[in-house]
Amino acid sequence: MTTTSVHDAAVDQVWAMTTAHLHARALHVVADLGVADLIGDDPVPVSELAAACGVAHHSLGRVLRLLADLGVFRHGPAGVEHTAMSRLLRTDHAGSLRAFAQLMALDVVWHGVASLETAVRHGTTGIAEIAPNGLFDYLAEHPAQAQLFDNAMQAKARADVDAVIRAYDFSPFGTVADIGGGTGQLLNAILTRHRTVRGILFDLPHVIAQAGVDDAHLTTCAGDFFTDPLPAADLYLLMEVLHDWPDRGTTAILRGVRAACRTGAVVLVIESLPSDEHPDPRARTLDLLMLAVSGGQERSPSELDRLLTATGFRRTAVLDIAGPLRIAEAVAV
């Protein structure tokens, strides 16, 4: 490889990184407009898509041309048609990421990312200016955005849930409690697979109200894991919960679990858990998102160990599973 080709590749890569926010914004716009829902099996002219969305024809066309060059949609003489990537923006797709794309476009999230320098300079979140009490208090004051957040988290978890239940044997446990478990996707999947297990779903009251529980093996418990006692169980699930919080909040959650459980109970922390030894751009991207928006952190196993030890747990394993997440298993000591 010549010096010139190395230089050119580096220039192209840095140029792509410095303009990547435009790729993201283009995706956000078409997700919010619902463009993918307007395209079926046949190409649709841009003029028809623009009319259906109530937007400017030529402007939408330029956005779609960029996305097509990136593999999201295919743009041809007959109009715009789907690719595997664009189908993920359909609301009715089994693995739909439309809600997640819309979440990334929310004012509070985008402001946080745009204000990343504030977080770096002052050690605060990027959203501190518009959400001084933090992301979750902000969402509580904006129900429509909170609903979108919940929808996005459910959509994001679908593939991860399947990977978790295939990687871990839940059959030895009598009772499994999912702390901050949303509407119960993971817990329902576990109970479907293991009919001898009983489940307890713990989350905020407005989340529990949406859970729609119809399994006799599953009970719900509404509360705040910072202020309310947690239920007793043999196994506790914390799936992408701890990463939302700084060390102080994470420590409080783990202490709440330890206060509720017996010695020997098991906790599963299911998150990115990036390795200290290997590159993990996806996890590091999420880590900066946490820094900018929630004040949380994607912790490596060694960083998690420090918090587990301080709260009465000992890590026993880290399991690699299909997909981007890992499982840290810990036992109460």
Disulfide bonds with the S-S distance in Angstrom:
none
